[in-house]
Amino acid sequence: MSKLSHNPQSYVNGYISMMRNMILSSSIGLIILNSKYRIISFFVFIFSLLYGLKSAIDFNKYLNYLETQKLKKPFEFQVKQWKQWIYMTYIYLVILCIIIFFVVIKQKNIKDFFMGK
């Protein structure tokens, strides 16, 4: 059985990339919202929301794992700082939920929203 090594900084870089992808995909959803394909925009928003939630949950599990390990000095401090990235993601997800809510509520006719009129 081989022992796998991991680099916490690489994991953080991956998480920040996931946050970037979440923000970019929701931006694409905003751009599509102004076209006649609003239903696609809705699904892009939902995808962005789920993508951000999944990445935050996974990163939180990894940080909890790191807290159980005996870490050396720089990582011990950094784990507490890295938790703030999760809070920022949750704040963005709340904002994204509000945007999705208002996009759907703003429609006078839900059928027109889903049919692209």
N, CA, C and O atoms as a Tinker XYZ file with bonds, in Angstrom:
   468  protein
     1  N      0.842000   -1.167000    0.000000    73     2
     2  CA     0.000000    0.000000    0.000000    64     1     3
     3  C      0.893000    1.238000    0.000000    63     2     4     5
     4  O      1.822000    1.336000    0.802000    81     3
     5  N      0.617000    2.164000   -0.882000    73     3     6
     6  CA     1.446000    3.359000   -0.966000    64     5     7
     7  C      0.843000    4.477000   -0.117000    63     6     8     9
     8  O     -0.372000    4.564000    0.061000    81     7
     9  N      1.708000    5.304000    0.386000    73     7    10
    10  CA     1.276000    6.433000    1.195000    64     9    11
    11  C      1.153000    7.658000    0.287000    63    10    12    13
    12  O      2.103000    8.019000   -0.408000    81    11
    13  N     -0.002000    8.287000    0.297000    73    11    14
    14  CA    -0.228000    9.464000   -0.521000    64    13    15
    15  C      0.180000   10.708000    0.256000    63    14    16    17
    16  O     -0.176000   10.872000    1.423000    81    15
    17  N      0.906000   11.552000   -0.386000    73    15    18
    18  CA     1.250000   12.822000    0.247000    64    17    19
    19  C      0.335000   13.897000   -0.326000    63    18    20    21
    20  O     -0.145000   13.782000   -1.454000    81    19
    21  N      0.106000   14.909000    0.437000    73    19    22
    22  CA    -0.732000   16.009000   -0.034000    64    21    23
    23  C     -0.088000   17.328000    0.355000    63    22    24    25
    24  O      0.613000   17.436000    1.360000    81    23
    25  N     -0.348000   18.314000   -0.467000    73    23    26
    26  CA     0.152000   19.652000   -0.229000    64    25    27
    27  C     -1.059000   20.549000    0.032000    63    26    28    29
    28  O     -1.843000   20.791000   -0.885000    81    27
    29  N     -1.228000   21.043000    1.248000    73    27    30
    30  CA    -2.397000   21.873000    1.549000    64    29    31
    31  C     -2.498000   23.116000    0.667000    63    30    32    33
    32  O     -3.601000   23.550000    0.335000    81    31
    33  N     -1.361000   23.688000    0.287000    73    31    34
    34  CA    -1.418000   24.880000   -0.553000    64    33    35
    35  C     -1.999000   24.555000   -1.933000    63    34    36    37
    36  O     -2.715000   25.376000   -2.508000    81    35
    37  N     -1.705000   23.393000   -2.458000    73    35    38
    38  CA    -2.283000   22.985000   -3.741000    64    37    39
    39  C     -3.795000   22.831000   -3.625000    63    38    40    41
    40  O     -4.531000   23.187000   -4.544000    81    39
    41  N     -4.250000   22.308000   -2.508000    73    39    42
    42  CA    -5.681000   22.152000   -2.297000    64    41    43
    43  C     -6.358000   23.518000   -2.218000    63    42    44    45
    44  O     -7.450000   23.703000   -2.755000    81    43
    45  N     -5.716000   24.473000   -1.552000    73    43    46
    46  CA    -6.265000   25.831000   -1.466000    64    45    47
    47  C     -6.312000   26.468000   -2.849000    63    46    48    49
    48  O     -7.295000   27.122000   -3.199000    81    47
    49  N     -5.268000   26.283000   -3.629000    73    47    50
    50  CA    -5.270000   26.830000   -4.990000    64    49    51
    51  C     -6.410000   26.237000   -5.811000    63    50    52    53
    52  O     -7.060000   26.945000   -6.581000    81    51
    53  N     -6.652000   24.943000   -5.646000    73    51    54
    54  CA    -7.769000   24.307000   -6.336000    64    53    55
    55  C     -9.104000   24.874000   -5.895000    63    54    56    57
    56  O    -10.007000   25.059000   -6.712000    81    55
    57  N     -9.233000   25.152000   -4.598000    73    55    58
    58  CA   -10.486000   25.708000   -4.086000    64    57    59
    59  C    -10.716000   27.118000   -4.634000    63    58    60    61
    60  O    -11.835000   27.467000   -5.009000    81    59
    61  N     -9.672000   27.913000   -4.677000    73    59    62
    62  CA    -9.811000   29.263000   -5.213000    64    61    63
    63  C    -10.191000   29.202000   -6.697000    63    62    64    65
    64  O    -10.958000   30.039000   -7.172000    81    63
    65  N     -9.665000   28.229000   -7.423000    73    63    66
    66  CA   -10.062000   28.043000   -8.821000    64    65    67
    67  C    -11.538000   27.666000   -8.920000    63    66    68    69
    68  O    -12.234000   28.121000   -9.828000    81    67
    69  N    -12.017000   26.841000   -7.995000    73    67    70
    70  CA   -13.434000   26.491000   -7.998000    64    69    71
    71  C    -14.303000   27.705000   -7.702000    63    70    72    73
    72  O    -15.374000   27.862000   -8.290000    81    71
    73  N    -13.850000   28.565000   -6.793000    73    71    74
    74  CA   -14.595000   29.800000   -6.513000    64    73    75
    75  C    -14.644000   30.684000   -7.759000    63    74    76    77
    76  O    -15.683000   31.264000   -8.077000    81    75
    77  N    -13.525000   30.780000   -8.454000    73    75    78
    78  CA   -13.481000   31.574000   -9.681000    64    77    79
    79  C    -14.460000   31.014000  -10.713000    63    78    80    81
    80  O    -15.182000   31.772000  -11.360000    81    79
    81  N    -14.485000   29.702000  -10.865000    73    79    82
    82  CA   -15.399000   29.079000  -11.821000    64    81    83
    83  C    -16.859000   29.319000  -11.446000    63    82    84    85
    84  O    -17.703000   29.508000  -12.322000    81    83
    85  N    -17.158000   29.312000  -10.150000    73    83    86
    86  CA   -18.510000   29.587000   -9.696000    64    85    87
    87  C    -18.915000   31.012000  -10.063000    63    86    88    89
    88  O    -20.021000   31.240000  -10.554000    81    87
    89  N    -18.029000   31.959000   -9.829000    73    87    90
    90  CA   -18.321000   33.363000  -10.130000    64    89    91
    91  C    -18.449000   33.570000  -11.635000    63    90    92    93
    92  O    -19.339000   34.288000  -12.090000    81    91
    93  N    -17.568000   32.945000  -12.403000    73    91    94
    94  CA   -17.636000   33.097000  -13.856000    64    93    95
    95  C    -18.899000   32.465000  -14.431000    63    94    96    97
    96  O    -19.519000   33.037000  -15.327000    81    95
    97  N    -19.284000   31.308000  -13.935000    73    95    98
    98  CA   -20.494000   30.679000  -14.466000    64    97    99
    99  C    -21.741000   31.486000  -14.107000    63    98   100   101
   100  O    -22.671000   31.559000  -14.910000    81    99
   101  N    -21.782000   32.088000  -12.928000    73    99   102
   102  CA   -22.938000   32.927000  -12.598000    64   101   103
   103  C    -22.926000   34.209000  -13.432000    63   102   104   105
   104  O    -23.987000   34.747000  -13.745000    81   103
   105  N    -21.748000   34.701000  -13.794000    73   103   106
   106  CA   -21.666000   35.865000  -14.682000    64   105   107
   107  C    -22.193000   35.526000  -16.069000    63   106   108   109
   108  O    -22.857000   36.345000  -16.704000    81   107
   109  N    -21.901000   34.333000  -16.532000    73   107   110
   110  CA   -22.444000   33.879000  -17.815000    64   109   111
   111  C    -23.961000   33.789000  -17.731000    63   110   112   113
   112  O    -24.663000   34.124000  -18.685000    81   111
   113  N    -24.465000   33.337000  -16.589000    73   111   114
   114  CA   -25.913000   33.291000  -16.388000    64   113   115
   115  C    -26.537000   34.672000  -16.473000    63   114   116   117
   116  O    -27.628000   34.822000  -17.024000    81   115
   117  N    -25.861000   35.692000  -15.933000    73   115   118
   118  CA   -26.372000   37.066000  -16.032000    64   117   119
   119  C    -26.383000   37.559000  -17.477000    63   118   120   121
   120  O    -27.306000   38.263000  -17.888000    81   119
   121  N    -25.372000   37.197000  -18.236000    73   119   122
   122  CA   -25.316000   37.615000  -19.636000    64   121   123
   123  C    -26.432000   36.946000  -20.439000    63   122   124   125
   124  O    -27.095000   37.595000  -21.248000    81   123
   125  N    -26.633000   35.662000  -20.216000    73   123   126
   126  CA   -27.675000   34.931000  -20.939000    64   125   127
   127  C    -29.060000   35.423000  -20.536000    63   126   128   129
   128  O    -30.002000   35.318000  -21.321000    81   127
   129  N    -29.196000   35.953000  -19.336000    73   127   130
   130  CA   -30.486000   36.425000  -18.836000    64   129   131
   131  C    -31.071000   37.509000  -19.737000    63   130   132   133
   132  O    -32.292000   37.617000  -19.857000    81   131
   133  N    -30.227000   38.302000  -20.363000    73   131   134
   134  CA   -30.701000   39.379000  -21.226000    64   133   135
   135  C    -31.071000   38.893000  -22.625000    63   134   136   137
   136  O    -31.531000   39.685000  -23.448000    81   135
   137  N    -30.880000   37.623000  -22.904000    73   135   138
   138  CA   -31.251000   37.090000  -24.210000    64   137   139
   139  C    -32.629000   36.442000  -24.111000    63   138   140   141
   140  O    -33.287000   36.505000  -23.073000    81   139
   141  N    -33.046000   35.829000  -25.192000    73   139   142
   142  CA   -34.355000   35.170000  -25.167000    64   141   143
   143  C    -34.293000   33.780000  -24.539000    63   142   144   145
   144  O    -35.329000   33.136000  -24.376000    81   143
   145  N    -33.110000   33.313000  -24.188000    73   143   146
   146  CA   -32.940000   31.979000  -23.609000    64   145   147
   147  C    -32.817000   32.062000  -22.087000    63   146   148   149
   148  O    -31.803000   31.664000  -21.513000    81   147
   149  N    -33.833000   32.569000  -21.459000    73   147   150
   150  CA   -33.790000   32.768000  -20.008000    64   149   151
   151  C    -33.752000   31.460000  -19.234000    63   150   152   153
   152  O    -33.187000   31.399000  -18.142000    81   151
   153  N    -34.336000   30.438000  -19.781000    73   151   154
   154  CA   -34.337000   29.147000  -19.080000    64   153   155
   155  C    -32.920000   28.612000  -18.948000    63   154   156   157
   156  O    -32.575000   27.998000  -17.938000    81   155
   157  N    -32.100000   28.844000  -19.963000    73   155   158
   158  CA   -30.693000   28.423000  -19.885000    64   157   159
   159  C    -29.990000   29.196000  -18.786000    63   158   160   161
   160  O    -29.176000   28.639000  -18.048000    81   159
   161  N    -30.305000   30.480000  -18.676000    73   159   162
   162  CA   -29.735000   31.311000  -17.620000    64   161   163
   163  C    -30.104000   30.767000  -16.246000    63   162   164   165
   164  O    -29.264000   30.718000  -15.347000    81   163
   165  N    -31.340000   30.364000  -16.087000    73   163   166
   166  CA   -31.798000   29.803000  -14.819000    64   165   167
   167  C    -30.988000   28.560000  -14.453000    63   166   168   169
   168  O    -30.557000   28.415000  -13.309000    81   167
   169  N    -30.782000   27.672000  -15.413000    73   167   170
   170  CA   -30.027000   26.449000  -15.133000    64   169   171
   171  C    -28.543000   26.728000  -14.905000    63   170   172   173
   172  O    -27.894000   26.013000  -14.141000    81   171
   173  N    -28.003000   27.747000  -15.549000    73   171   174
   174  CA   -26.607000   28.130000  -15.298000    64   173   175
   175  C    -26.470000   28.655000  -13.871000    63   174   176   177
   176  O    -25.490000   28.352000  -13.191000    81   175
   177  N    -27.450000   29.441000  -13.413000    73   175   178
   178  CA   -27.440000   29.917000  -12.027000    64   177   179
   179  C    -27.505000   28.748000  -11.035000    63   178   180   181
   180  O    -26.770000   28.717000  -10.048000    81   179
   181  N    -28.383000   27.803000  -11.310000    73   179   182
   182  CA   -28.517000   26.648000  -10.423000    64   181   183
   183  C    -27.218000   25.838000  -10.401000    63   182   184   185
   184  O    -26.770000   25.393000   -9.345000    81   183
   185  N    -26.619000   25.653000  -11.588000    73   183   186
   186  CA   -25.336000   24.938000  -11.648000    64   185   187
   187  C    -24.267000   25.665000  -10.838000    63   186   188   189
   188  O    -23.526000   25.037000  -10.082000    81   187
   189  N    -24.186000   26.969000  -10.990000    73   187   190
   190  CA   -23.201000   27.759000  -10.253000    64   189   191
   191  C    -23.424000   27.644000   -8.752000    63   190   192   193
   192  O    -22.469000   27.535000   -7.982000    81   191
   193  N    -24.676000   27.668000   -8.343000    73   191   194
   194  CA   -25.011000   27.538000   -6.925000    64   193   195
   195  C    -24.573000   26.174000   -6.380000    63   194   196   197
   196  O    -23.947000   26.097000   -5.323000    81   195
   197  N    -24.899000   25.120000   -7.092000    73   195   198
   198  CA   -24.536000   23.776000   -6.635000    64   197   199
   199  C    -23.027000   23.550000   -6.676000    63   198   200   201
   200  O    -22.470000   22.890000   -5.799000    81   199
   201  N    -22.376000   24.093000   -7.687000    73   199   202
   202  CA   -20.922000   23.977000   -7.818000    64   201   203
   203  C    -20.219000   24.658000   -6.637000    63   202   204   205
   204  O    -19.288000   24.098000   -6.057000    81   203
   205  N    -20.668000   25.859000   -6.289000    73   203   206
   206  CA   -20.087000   26.576000   -5.159000    64   205   207
   207  C    -20.356000   25.881000   -3.837000    63   206   208   209
   208  O    -19.478000   25.820000   -2.976000    81   207
   209  N    -21.556000   25.361000   -3.672000    73   207   210
   210  CA   -21.889000   24.657000   -2.442000    64   209   211
   211  C    -21.050000   23.396000   -2.279000    63   210   212   213
   212  O    -20.534000   23.123000   -1.195000    81   211
   213  N    -20.915000   22.633000   -3.350000    73   211   214
   214  CA   -20.114000   21.396000   -3.310000    64   213   215
   215  C    -18.653000   21.708000   -2.996000    63   214   216   217
   216  O    -18.033000   21.025000   -2.181000    81   215
   217  N    -18.105000   22.733000   -3.636000    73   215   218
   218  CA   -16.700000   23.056000   -3.388000    64   217   219
   219  C    -16.490000   23.538000   -1.951000    63   218   220   221
   220  O    -15.478000   23.202000   -1.336000    81   219
   221  N    -17.423000   24.315000   -1.409000    73   219   222
   222  CA   -17.295000   24.789000   -0.028000    64   221   223
   223  C    -17.384000   23.637000    0.967000    63   222   224   225
   224  O    -16.629000   23.594000    1.938000    81   223
   225  N    -18.294000   22.712000    0.729000    73   223   226
   226  CA   -18.439000   21.562000    1.632000    64   225   227
   227  C    -17.182000   20.696000    1.593000    63   226   228   229
   228  O    -16.682000   20.270000    2.634000    81   227
   229  N    -16.674000   20.439000    0.386000    73   227   230
   230  CA   -15.465000   19.614000    0.270000    64   229   231
   231  C    -14.255000   20.278000    0.918000    63   230   232   233
   232  O    -13.469000   19.618000    1.598000    81   231
   233  N    -14.106000   21.584000    0.706000    73   231   234
   234  CA   -12.972000   22.297000    1.287000    64   233   235
   235  C    -13.083000   22.326000    2.816000    63   234   236   237
   236  O    -12.079000   22.213000    3.519000    81   235
   237  N    -14.300000   22.477000    3.317000    73   235   238
   238  CA   -14.505000   22.464000    4.766000    64   237   239
   239  C    -14.130000   21.103000    5.355000    63   238   240   241
   240  O    -13.528000   21.037000    6.427000    81   239
   241  N    -14.479000   20.024000    4.664000    73   239   242
   242  CA   -14.096000   18.686000    5.137000    64   241   243
   243  C    -12.578000   18.544000    5.167000    63   242   244   245
   244  O    -12.022000   17.971000    6.104000    81   243
   245  N    -11.911000   19.064000    4.144000    73   243   246
   246  CA   -10.448000   18.976000    4.112000    64   245   247
   247  C     -9.827000   19.783000    5.246000    63   246   248   249
   248  O     -8.871000   19.328000    5.874000    81   247
   249  N    -10.357000   20.974000    5.516000    73   247   250
   250  CA    -9.817000   21.785000    6.611000    64   249   251
   251  C    -10.072000   21.123000    7.960000    63   250   252   253
   252  O     -9.229000   21.197000    8.854000    81   251
   253  N    -11.211000   20.487000    8.112000    73   251   254
   254  CA   -11.473000   19.742000    9.353000    64   253   255
   255  C    -10.487000   18.595000    9.511000    63   254   256   257
   256  O    -10.040000   18.308000   10.622000    81   255
   257  N    -10.144000   17.935000    8.405000    73   255   258
   258  CA    -9.135000   16.880000    8.442000    64   257   259
   259  C     -7.774000   17.453000    8.856000    63   258   260   261
   260  O     -7.063000   16.852000    9.662000    81   259
   261  N     -7.420000   18.606000    8.306000    73   259   262
   262  CA    -6.132000   19.217000    8.657000    64   261   263
   263  C     -6.078000   19.608000   10.129000    63   262   264   265
   264  O     -5.020000   19.541000   10.755000    81   263
   265  N     -7.218000   20.015000   10.679000    73   263   266
   266  CA    -7.237000   20.384000   12.092000    64   265   267
   267  C     -6.980000   19.187000   12.998000    63   266   268   269
   268  O     -6.498000   19.360000   14.117000    81   267
   269  N     -7.287000   17.986000   12.544000    73   267   270
   270  CA    -7.037000   16.796000   13.352000    64   269   271
   271  C     -5.576000   16.355000   13.268000    63   270   272   273
   272  O     -5.123000   15.572000   14.102000    81   271
   273  N     -4.844000   16.840000   12.287000    73   271   274
   274  CA    -3.435000   16.488000   12.112000    64   273   275
   275  C     -2.561000   17.407000   12.959000    63   274   276   277
   276  O     -2.956000   18.520000   13.303000    81   275
   277  N     -1.399000   16.934000   13.277000    73   275   278
   278  CA    -0.434000   17.788000   13.976000    64   277   279
   279  C      0.346000   18.550000   12.909000    63   278   280   281
   280  O      1.260000   18.019000   12.277000    81   279
   281  N     -0.038000   19.794000   12.733000    73   279   282
   282  CA     0.557000   20.605000   11.673000    64   281   283
   283  C      1.717000   21.426000   12.209000    63   282   284   285
   284  O      1.771000   21.779000   13.387000    81   283
   285  N      2.626000   21.713000   11.322000    73   283   286
   286  CA     3.737000   22.586000   11.687000    64   285   287
   287  C      3.253000   24.030000   11.708000    63   286   288   289
   288  O      2.120000   24.323000   11.325000    81   287
   289  N      4.105000   24.907000   12.150000    73   287   290
   290  CA     3.746000   26.283000   12.456000    64   289   291
   291  C      3.031000   27.041000   11.326000    63   290   292   293
   292  O      1.965000   27.592000   11.598000    81   291
   293  N      3.519000   27.111000   10.111000    73   291   294
   294  CA     2.786000   27.970000    9.164000    64   293   295
   295  C      1.394000   27.437000    8.817000    63   294   296   297
   296  O      0.463000   28.220000    8.632000    81   295
   297  N      1.247000   26.119000    8.727000    73   295   298
   298  CA    -0.055000   25.572000    8.342000    64   297   299
   299  C     -1.080000   25.699000    9.456000    63   298   300   301
   300  O     -2.274000   25.837000    9.189000    81   299
   301  N     -0.627000   25.653000   10.696000    73   299   302
   302  CA    -1.539000   25.779000   11.830000    64   301   303
   303  C     -2.269000   27.121000   11.786000    63   302   304   305
   304  O     -3.470000   27.188000   12.049000    81   303
   305  N     -1.553000   28.172000   11.458000    73   303   306
   306  CA    -2.153000   29.501000   11.341000    64   305   307
   307  C     -2.994000   29.608000   10.073000    63   306   308   309
   308  O     -4.062000   30.219000   10.087000    81   307
   309  N     -2.523000   29.023000    8.987000    73   307   310
   310  CA    -3.200000   29.172000    7.707000    64   309   311
   311  C     -4.555000   28.481000    7.666000    63   310   312   313
   312  O     -5.455000   28.954000    6.971000    81   311
   313  N     -4.726000   27.391000    8.379000    73   311   314
   314  CA    -6.016000   26.688000    8.370000    64   313   315
   315  C     -7.110000   27.618000    8.873000    63   314   316   317
   316  O     -8.212000   27.622000    8.324000    81   315
   317  N     -6.830000   28.401000    9.899000    73   315   318
   318  CA    -7.822000   29.348000   10.414000    64   317   319
   319  C     -8.123000   30.430000    9.382000    63   318   320   321
   320  O     -9.266000   30.866000    9.242000    81   319
   321  N     -7.098000   30.857000    8.668000    73   319   322
   322  CA    -7.291000   31.871000    7.634000    64   321   323
   323  C     -8.057000   31.304000    6.438000    63   322   324   325
   324  O     -8.870000   32.007000    5.838000    81   323
   325  N     -7.809000   30.062000    6.091000    73   323   326
   326  CA    -8.469000   29.439000    4.943000    64   325   327
   327  C     -9.953000   29.228000    5.181000    63   326   328   329
   328  O    -10.728000   29.167000    4.227000    81   327
   329  N    -10.359000   29.118000    6.431000    73   327   330
   330  CA   -11.791000   28.980000    6.730000    64   329   331
   331  C    -12.567000   30.218000    6.266000    63   330   332   333
   332  O    -13.755000   30.131000    5.953000    81   331
   333  N    -11.896000   31.356000    6.224000    73   331   334
   334  CA   -12.566000   32.577000    5.782000    64   333   335
   335  C    -12.981000   32.496000    4.317000    63   334   336   337
   336  O    -13.954000   33.135000    3.916000    81   335
   337  N    -12.262000   31.725000    3.518000    73   335   338
   338  CA   -12.653000   31.537000    2.113000    64   337   339
   339  C    -14.007000   30.853000    2.032000    63   338   340   341
   340  O    -14.812000   31.162000    1.154000    81   339
   341  N    -14.259000   29.932000    2.940000    73   339   342
   342  CA   -15.546000   29.237000    2.945000    64   341   343
   343  C    -16.665000   30.221000    3.273000    63   342   344   345
   344  O    -17.728000   30.185000    2.652000    81   343
   345  N    -16.430000   31.096000    4.242000    73   343   346
   346  CA   -17.444000   32.085000    4.596000    64   345   347
   347  C    -17.720000   33.022000    3.431000    63   346   348   349
   348  O    -18.871000   33.389000    3.193000    81   347
   349  N    -16.695000   33.406000    2.714000    73   347   350
   350  CA   -16.889000   34.263000    1.543000    64   349   351
   351  C    -17.715000   33.551000    0.471000    63   350   352   353
   352  O    -18.551000   34.168000   -0.188000    81   351
   353  N    -17.475000   32.265000    0.306000    73   351   354
   354  CA   -18.253000   31.496000   -0.664000    64   353   355
   355  C    -19.714000   31.450000   -0.243000    63   354   356   357
   356  O    -20.601000   31.613000   -1.080000    81   355
   357  N    -19.978000   31.230000    1.038000    73   355   358
   358  CA   -21.351000   31.188000    1.514000    64   357   359
   359  C    -22.058000   32.533000    1.315000    63   358   360   361
   360  O    -23.242000   32.569000    0.980000    81   359
   361  N    -21.343000   33.623000    1.518000    73   359   362
   362  CA   -21.926000   34.947000    1.286000    64   361   363
   363  C    -22.290000   35.108000   -0.183000    63   362   364   365
   364  O    -23.364000   35.614000   -0.508000    81   363
   365  N    -21.400000   34.681000   -1.067000    73   363   366
   366  CA   -21.693000   34.783000   -2.495000    64   365   367
   367  C    -22.872000   33.890000   -2.871000    63   366   368   369
   368  O    -23.692000   34.269000   -3.707000    81   367
   369  N    -22.962000   32.714000   -2.265000    73   367   370
   370  CA   -24.079000   31.814000   -2.567000    64   369   371
   371  C    -25.411000   32.406000   -2.111000    63   370   372   373
   372  O    -26.428000   32.214000   -2.777000    81   371
   373  N    -25.418000   33.117000   -0.994000    73   371   374
   374  CA   -26.644000   33.788000   -0.546000    64   373   375
   375  C    -27.034000   34.876000   -1.547000    63   374   376   377
   376  O    -28.206000   35.014000   -1.899000    81   375
   377  N    -26.059000   35.636000   -1.994000    73   375   378
   378  CA   -26.325000   36.668000   -3.007000    64   377   379
   379  C    -26.859000   36.028000   -4.278000    63   378   380   381
   380  O    -27.789000   36.552000   -4.892000    81   379
   381  N    -26.287000   34.910000   -4.677000    73   379   382
   382  CA   -26.730000   34.203000   -5.873000    64   381   383
   383  C    -28.162000   33.689000   -5.700000    63   382   384   385
   384  O    -28.947000   33.735000   -6.647000    81   383
   385  N    -28.505000   33.208000   -4.526000    73   383   386
   386  CA   -29.883000   32.769000   -4.267000    64   385   387
   387  C    -30.859000   33.939000   -4.377000    63   386   388   389
   388  O    -31.958000   33.789000   -4.911000    81   387
   389  N    -30.458000   35.084000   -3.877000    73   387   390
   390  CA   -31.309000   36.270000   -3.973000    64   389   391
   391  C    -31.508000   36.656000   -5.439000    63   390   392   393
   392  O    -32.620000   36.991000   -5.845000    81   391
   393  N    -30.438000   36.612000   -6.230000    73   391   394
   394  CA   -30.548000   36.927000   -7.660000    64   393   395
   395  C    -31.492000   35.945000   -8.345000    63   394   396   397
   396  O    -32.359000   36.363000   -9.113000    81   395
   397  N    -31.340000   34.658000   -8.085000    73   395   398
   398  CA   -32.217000   33.650000   -8.692000    64   397   399
   399  C    -33.667000   33.895000   -8.289000    63   398   400   401
   400  O    -34.571000   33.802000   -9.120000    81   399
   401  N    -33.889000   34.207000   -7.015000    73   399   402
   402  CA   -35.242000   34.469000   -6.527000    64   401   403
   403  C    -35.871000   35.646000   -7.267000    63   402   404   405
   404  O    -37.009000   35.554000   -7.727000    81   403
   405  N    -35.135000   36.750000   -7.382000    73   403   406
   406  CA   -35.688000   37.925000   -8.041000    64   405   407
   407  C    -35.843000   37.742000   -9.546000    63   406   408   409
   408  O    -36.745000   38.320000  -10.152000    81   407
   409  N    -34.979000   36.952000  -10.143000    73   407   410
   410  CA   -35.118000   36.684000  -11.575000    64   409   411
   411  C    -36.416000   35.936000  -11.848000    63   410   412   413
   412  O    -37.124000   36.243000  -12.807000    81   411
   413  N    -36.725000   34.969000  -11.017000    73   411   414
   414  CA   -37.953000   34.182000  -11.211000    64   413   415
   415  C    -39.181000   35.000000  -10.814000    63   414   416   417
   416  O    -40.187000   34.968000  -11.523000    81   415
   417  N    -39.126000   35.722000   -9.713000    73   415   418
   418  CA   -40.278000   36.500000   -9.235000    64   417   419
   419  C    -40.570000   37.674000  -10.169000    63   418   420   421
   420  O    -41.727000   38.066000  -10.320000    81   419
   421  N    -39.555000   38.227000  -10.786000    73   419   422
   422  CA   -39.721000   39.393000  -11.661000    64   421   423
   423  C    -40.579000   39.068000  -12.873000    63   422   424   425
   424  O    -41.199000   39.961000  -13.451000    81   423
   425  N    -40.620000   37.835000  -13.253000    73   423   426
   426  CA   -41.378000   37.431000  -14.429000    64   425   427
   427  C    -42.873000   37.536000  -14.148000    63   426   428   429
   428  O    -43.363000   37.034000  -13.136000    81   427
   429  N    -43.586000   38.191000  -15.050000    73   427   430
   430  CA   -45.028000   38.320000  -14.884000    64   429   431
   431  C    -45.729000   37.010000  -15.198000    63   430   432   433
   432  O    -46.759000   36.677000  -14.613000    81   431
   433  N    -45.156000   36.290000  -16.118000    73   431   434
   434  CA   -45.740000   35.022000  -16.510000    64   433   435
   435  C    -44.626000   33.977000  -16.505000    63   434   436   437
   436  O    -43.702000   34.046000  -17.316000    81   435
   437  N    -44.711000   33.033000  -15.613000    73   435   438
   438  CA   -43.672000   32.011000  -15.480000    64   437   439
   439  C    -43.544000   31.203000  -16.768000    63   438   440   441
   440  O    -42.447000   30.772000  -17.123000    81   439
   441  N    -44.644000   30.998000  -17.458000    73   439   442
   442  CA   -44.605000   30.254000  -18.717000    64   441   443
   443  C    -43.729000   30.988000  -19.731000    63   442   444   445
   444  O    -42.937000   30.364000  -20.438000    81   443
   445  N    -43.871000   32.315000  -19.800000    73   443   446
   446  CA   -43.024000   33.097000  -20.721000    64   445   447
   447  C    -41.551000   33.006000  -20.325000    63   446   448   449
   448  O    -40.669000   32.993000  -21.183000    81   447
   449  N    -41.296000   32.945000  -19.023000    73   447   450
   450  CA   -39.905000   32.833000  -18.562000    64   449   451
   451  C    -39.271000   31.536000  -19.046000    63   450   452   453
   452  O    -38.136000   31.532000  -19.524000    81   451
   453  N    -40.005000   30.442000  -18.922000    73   451   454
   454  CA   -39.439000   29.165000  -19.309000    64   453   455
   455  C    -39.495000   28.908000  -20.804000    63   454   456   457
   456  O    -38.743000   28.079000  -21.316000    81   455
   457  N    -40.374000   29.607000  -21.514000    73   455   458
   458  CA   -40.472000   29.409000  -22.966000    64   457   459
   459  C    -39.634000   30.419000  -23.741000    63   458   460   461
   460  O    -39.475000   30.276000  -24.953000    81   459
   461  N    -39.097000   31.432000  -23.075000    73   459   462
   462  CA   -38.161000   32.347000  -23.714000    64   461   463
   463  C    -38.802000   33.480000  -24.481000    63   462   464   465
   464  O    -38.223000   33.947000  -25.461000    81   463
   465  N    -39.964000   33.940000  -24.081000    73   463   466
   466  CA   -40.596000   35.071000  -24.774000    64   465   467
   467  C    -40.173000   36.381000  -24.148000    63   466   468
   468  O    -40.602000   37.445000  -24.594000    81   467
